[in-house]
Amino acid sequence: MRYRHNGNQPVYAPNSYGGPQADPKRYADPGWFASGDIMRSAYIPHAEDNDFVQPGTLYRQVLSQTDREHLASNIVGHMSQGVERAVQERALKLWQQVDQDLGEQIAKGLGFASPSALSIGVGED
């Protein structure tokens, strides 16, 4: 993430516009200490190991209907402000994985004729 913003550049990395990139030479030292062995080991994921379970639960079980409507409206509002259609489609695929109803509301607000026509794929660019 970028901490300084100078002009009309994206403030996130990586991004779709050739913006900032990580500089491993500059930040090779992680700046932290650990006692004991640090190692890589195989991780066995379980069914709920993904980025969409917790936000989906929040949307369906915590937020009220009014809160869900406000969330969808806010997302549509932000995604409508100069966001290119290709980026909207990529973001919509992610919101559909959080909750299908939320994805449909966002798609409708952005003017997508058929939100289900977008193929949903985790990690697709």
C-alpha positions as CSV (number, residue, x, y, z in Angstrom):
1,M,0.0,0.0,0.0
2,R,1.2,3.4,-0.8
3,Y,1.5,6.0,2.0
4,R,2.3,9.1,-0.1
5,H,0.0,10.3,-2.9
6,N,1.3,12.7,-5.5
7,G,-1.2,13.5,-8.1
8,N,-3.5,11.4,-10.3
9,Q,-1.9,8.0,-9.5
10,P,-3.5,4.9,-8.0
11,V,-2.8,4.6,-4.3
12,Y,-2.7,0.8,-4.2
13,A,-0.4,-1.9,-5.5
14,P,-0.5,-3.9,-7.6
15,N,-3.0,-2.2,-9.8
16,S,-4.4,-2.2,-13.3
17,Y,-2.7,0.9,-14.4
18,G,1.1,0.2,-14.0
19,G,1.3,2.1,-10.7
20,P,3.5,1.4,-7.7
21,Q,5.4,-1.9,-7.4
22,A,7.1,-3.5,-4.4
23,D,10.9,-2.8,-4.1
24,P,12.4,-5.9,-2.5
25,K,16.0,-4.4,-2.6
26,R,14.9,-1.4,-0.6
27,Y,12.9,-3.4,2.0
28,A,14.7,-6.7,2.2
29,D,14.9,-6.7,6.0
30,P,11.4,-7.5,7.4
31,G,12.1,-5.4,10.4
32,W,10.9,-8.0,13.0
33,F,12.4,-10.7,15.2
34,A,11.2,-14.2,16.0
35,S,12.7,-16.6,18.4
36,G,12.7,-20.2,17.5
37,D,12.5,-21.9,14.1
38,I,10.7,-20.3,11.2
39,M,9.8,-22.8,8.5
40,R,7.5,-23.4,5.7
41,S,5.1,-26.3,6.0
42,A,2.2,-27.6,4.1
43,Y,-1.2,-26.1,5.1
44,I,-4.3,-28.1,4.8
45,P,-7.2,-25.7,4.0
46,H,-10.7,-26.4,5.2
47,A,-14.0,-25.6,3.4
48,E,-14.3,-22.1,4.9
49,D,-10.7,-21.0,4.1
50,N,-11.4,-18.2,1.7
51,D,-11.9,-14.4,1.6
52,F,-15.6,-14.5,1.3
53,V,-17.0,-16.5,4.3
54,Q,-16.7,-13.8,6.9
55,P,-18.0,-10.9,4.8
56,G,-20.8,-13.1,3.6
57,T,-21.8,-14.0,7.1
58,L,-21.6,-10.3,8.1
59,Y,-23.9,-9.4,5.2
60,R,-26.4,-12.2,5.7
61,Q,-26.5,-12.6,9.5
62,V,-25.3,-9.3,11.1
63,L,-26.5,-6.4,8.9
64,S,-30.2,-5.4,8.9
65,Q,-32.1,-5.1,5.6
66,T,-31.6,-1.4,5.7
67,D,-27.8,-1.8,6.3
68,R,-27.6,-4.3,3.4
69,E,-29.3,-1.7,1.1
70,H,-27.0,1.0,2.3
71,L,-24.0,-1.2,1.7
72,A,-25.0,-2.0,-1.8
73,S,-25.8,1.7,-2.5
74,N,-22.4,2.8,-1.2
75,I,-20.6,0.2,-3.3
76,V,-22.5,1.2,-6.4
77,G,-21.8,4.9,-5.7
78,H,-18.1,4.4,-5.4
79,M,-17.8,2.0,-8.3
80,S,-19.7,4.5,-10.5
81,Q,-17.2,7.3,-10.0
82,G,-14.9,7.0,-13.0
83,V,-14.3,3.3,-12.6
84,E,-13.7,1.6,-15.9
85,R,-16.2,-1.1,-16.9
86,A,-13.5,-3.8,-16.9
87,V,-12.6,-3.0,-13.3
88,Q,-16.3,-2.9,-12.4
89,E,-16.7,-6.4,-13.8
90,R,-13.7,-7.7,-11.8
91,A,-15.0,-6.1,-8.6
92,L,-18.5,-7.4,-9.2
93,K,-17.2,-11.0,-9.5
94,L,-15.7,-10.6,-6.0
95,W,-18.9,-9.1,-4.5
96,Q,-20.9,-11.9,-6.0
97,Q,-18.8,-14.4,-4.1
98,V,-19.5,-12.5,-0.8
99,D,-23.2,-12.9,-1.4
100,Q,-25.2,-13.5,-4.6
101,D,-28.0,-11.1,-3.6
102,L,-25.4,-8.4,-2.9
103,G,-23.7,-9.0,-6.2
104,E,-27.1,-8.8,-8.0
105,Q,-27.9,-5.5,-6.3
106,I,-24.5,-4.1,-7.3
107,A,-24.8,-5.4,-10.9
108,K,-28.3,-3.8,-11.2
109,G,-27.0,-0.5,-9.8
110,L,-24.1,-0.5,-12.2
111,G,-26.4,-1.2,-15.2
112,F,-25.2,-4.8,-15.9
113,A,-28.0,-6.4,-18.0
114,S,-27.3,-9.9,-16.6
115,P,-25.1,-10.2,-13.5
116,S,-25.1,-14.0,-13.8
117,A,-23.6,-13.7,-17.2
118,L,-20.3,-12.8,-15.5
119,S,-18.3,-16.0,-14.9
120,I,-17.2,-16.1,-11.3
121,G,-13.7,-17.2,-10.6
122,V,-11.5,-16.7,-7.6
123,G,-8.2,-15.1,-8.6
124,E,-9.2,-14.4,-12.1
125,D,-7.9,-11.1,-13.6
